Amino acid sequence: MNPATEGTLPTPLARARWQLTAGLAVSLLLAAASAALLFQQADPLDRIAYPVLILMLGVFWVVLLRTLVTGHRRQTRLLQTMLAQAALLQETRRLASIGDWTWELDTDRVLWSEELYAIYDRSPPADGLDIQTVATWIHPDDRERLASYFAEVLGGGDSRETEYRIVRPDGEVRNLYARGEWVDRTAGRRVMRGIQQDITELASTRDRLRETQEEYAFLFEHNPLPMWVFERDSLRFLAVNASMLDTYGYSREELLAGTMLDIRPPQDALAVRKAALLESSQRPQGQVWTHLRKDGSRLRAAIH
């Protein structure tokens, strides 16, 4: 941890404080010695004024010393706070797996933060990092898309976001989120800057969620029993499966344009509304209701 975060002064600041204090003390002693010498050579009237002048001079130097020391202490506390915040920010970036980069386009030099090298599990090259080297660390299937991303930004875009994969030296594939923007577009000194974040766990969770949703949608659509999803307040159908279309004789478009009341007898409307507003745990499971098909025929159905 940085020493300043533990309540101690960095060595240069501590040395500067003592140099300032010693300098003021020496200046005060020299001024007093000069006044004493003048006092010995002065006439009787001036000898009365010199002690007053020496006292005033002493008070002035004490006030000046106190002001300088107080100001120095304030600057020290401010620096300590800034160093502590910088250390906290660096730790936050490490925990969040966020690193920053700078690309000097006209020299092709790339600058990475320590966190970014850690994300890629790479060491800084001895001869510096360039964009061609970085490209070899990108997953082969994502290189073309990433090149298109940079082409869009270089073509005049202010900032862009993208996701891509990298391959670490041990073969592990990681998912990254990246954002880049222009810092300077001046010809001859063009600079871009941005951040990258390791989102491998997020991407994995997102993929599992998508797979789960796809599995649920498949089971819902191909269930042999009629199934539907509706909005509790309006009773409007949100989704229906193929078995419901076959059983009730409606098309999917007709049902999605209607409500639960379209498949219930008019006299059951109030009971249907009340049941729909109940929480799932309070609804009567397995209760048998009368339903209406499109052709007006009725059927009895147990609702779960």
N, C-alpha and C positions, 0 to 999 in steps of 0.2 A: 504494500500500500504506500502511496505517496506520503512522505513525512509530514507534509502540510496538513494532511487530513487527520493527523493525530495530535494537532495542537502545537506543533513545533515549527519554528521558522526555517525555511531553506537557508543553507549556509551563506549565500551571497547577501541575503536580506539581513541576517543577524550581523554579519561583518559590517554592512553599511550603517546599521544602527549605532554600533560602537564607534565607528569612525566619525559619525556625525556628532555624537556626544563628546568624544575626546577633542574634536576640532573646536567645538564651542567652548569647552573648558579652557583649552590653551589660549584661545582668543581672549577670553575673559581675564586670564592671568596676565597676558601681555598688556592688555589695556590697563589693568590695575597697576602693573609695574611702571608703565609710562606715566600714569597719573601721579604715582608716588615720586618719581623723579622730578616732574614738573613742580610738585608740591615743595620739594626741598629748595628749588631755585626761585620760588615765587615770593612776592612781597607779602607783608602781613595781611593785607585785605584779601588778596587772592587765596591765601591759605585758608581763609574762612569759607570761600566758595568751593574749593576743590573737594573737601569731604562730601559736600552736597552733590557735586557732579559725579563723584565716584559712586555714591549711593544710588543715584539715578541710573548711572550706567549699569550697575549691578542688577538693579530691578529690571532694566530693559533686557539684559542678557538672560535673566531667569525666565521672563515672559516669552522671549524668543525661543529659548531652549524648550520650554514646556509646549509651545505651539508646534514646533518642529517635531518633537517626540510624539505628541498626540496625533499629528497628521500621519507620521510614519506608522504608528500603531494601527490607525484606521486603514491605511493602504495594505498593511500586513494582513489584517483580518479579511479585507476584501479579496486579497490574493488567496488566502487559505480557503475562503468560501468557493472561489472560482476553481481552485484545484480539486476540492472535494466534489464539486458538481461535475467536473470533467471526468473524475474517476468513476463517479456514479453512472454517468452517461456511457462510459466505455463498458462498464459491467452490464448495463442494460442492453447495449448493443450485442454483447457477447451472449447473454442469455436468450435474446431474441433472434440470434443468428443473422444479424444485419451487418453488412459491410458496405463501404463506399468506394467509388472509383472515379478516376479522372483520366480523360483521354485527350492528349494533345495531338490533334489530327495532323498538323503539318509536320510534326517530328515523328509521328506514329508512336510516341511514348505513352505507356499506360501506367498509372500509379494506383496501387491498391492499398487498402488499410489492412492491418493485421487480421481483422475479423474475416475479411474476404479470402485471404490466403488460407485461413483455417477452414472456411466453408468448402473450398476446393481441395483441401488437404494437400496443398502445395507449398513449396518454399520459394522465396523470392529469387529469381534467376540472378546470377552474379553479374551478368552484363545488362540487366534491366529487363523489363517486361514490355512486349509489343503486342499489337492486336493479332498478328498472325499466330503467335504462340497461344494466346487465349483461345483462338478459334479451334485449335487442336484438342482442347479440353472439353468442347461442347459435344453432346451426344450427336453421332452422325446423322440421325433422323431429324434433328432440330437445327442443323447448321444453315440450311437454306432459308428456313423461316426466320431465323435470327438475323440473317443477312438482309432479308426484306425489311425487318423491323428497323435496322440501322439505316437502310436506304430511305425509308419514310422520314425518319428524323433528320437525316442529312439533307433531304429534299426540301426542308423548310418547316417541318413540324416543330412546335414548341417543346412538347414533352410527350412521351409515349410510355405505355406499360406493356409488358409481355411476360410470358412464362416459358421456360424451356428446361431441358435437362442437361446435366453435366455428368462426366464420367471421371471418378476419382482414380488415382494411380492403382488402387487395389481392385478396380473394376466396379465398385459400388456406384449405382446411379442415384443422383439426387435431383430433386425438383427445385427450381429457383424462380422467384419473382424478381423482375428487374424493372427499373424506371430510370430514364435518362432525359436530360434536358441540356439546352445550350447555356453556356456561361459567357462565351465570347465568339461572335461570328466574324470578327475582323480577319480578312485574308492575311495569311502568314502567321497568325497566332490564334487559330480557332481552337476552342476548348469546349468539351462536353463533360458533364459530371452527372453522377447518379448513384443509386444504391441497388444492392442485391440482397435478397433474403432467402434463406433456406426454408422452403415450405413443404418439405417432403412429407412430413406427418399430416399436414393439412390436405395435401393432394391425395394421399392414401385414404384418408377419411372421406374425402369428397368422392373418390372412386367407389368406395364401399357403399356410400349412401346412394349413389347413382345405380349401382348394381341391385341394391335392396329395392329401390323404387321400381326398377325394371321388372324384378321378380314379382313384386306385389301387383304391378299392372298386368303382368301375364296371368297370374293366378286369378285376379279379379275378372279379367275379360273372358277367361276360359272356364270359369267355375260353372258346373252344370246347373246350379241353382240361380234364380234371378237375384241380382245384386244391384244396388244403386247407392249413390252418395247424394245427399241433399243439404241445403242450407237451412239451418234451424229456424231462423227468423222469417224468411220468405217462403220456405218449403220448396224452393226452386231446385230442380234436379241439376246436379253438377257433373255426374258421371253415371252411366248405366252400362251393363255388360250385355253380351250377345244373347245370353239365356233370357234376359228380361225382354229383349226385342221379340224373341220367338214366342214367349209366354203371353205377352200382353198385346202383340200384334201391331205395335207402333214402330216407326222408324226411329233411329237414334236422334235425328234432327227434331222430330216431333216431341220426343220426351224431354230433350234438353231445353226446348222452348217452353215447357210446361212446368207444373208443380205437382207435389204429392196429391193434391186434391183432385187432380185429373184422373187418378186411378182409384178413387174412393167414392162411395155413395155420398150425396150431399148431406144426408143426416149425420154422417160421421165427421163432418168438417171440424166442429168444435173439439171433439175428442182427439182428433189427429193433431190439431194445433197445440193442445195441452200436453199431449205425449211428447211432441217434438221439442218442447221447451224444457223437459225434464233432463237432468243429468243422466249419463249412461247408466250409472249404478242404481238410479231410481226408476228407470223404465221397466215396465213389466215384460220380462223376457219370455218368449214363446207364446205370447198372447195371440189368439186367432182373430184376424180382421177380415172383413169382406172387401175384396178388391174388384175393380171393373176393368175388363179388357176394352180394346178400342171398339169392338163390335157390340159393346153393351153387355155381353155375357159376364157372369160373376164367377168368382172363385174364392175359396177360403184359403187364407195363407197365415202361417205362424211366423211372426216377425221377431227376429233376434237382433 
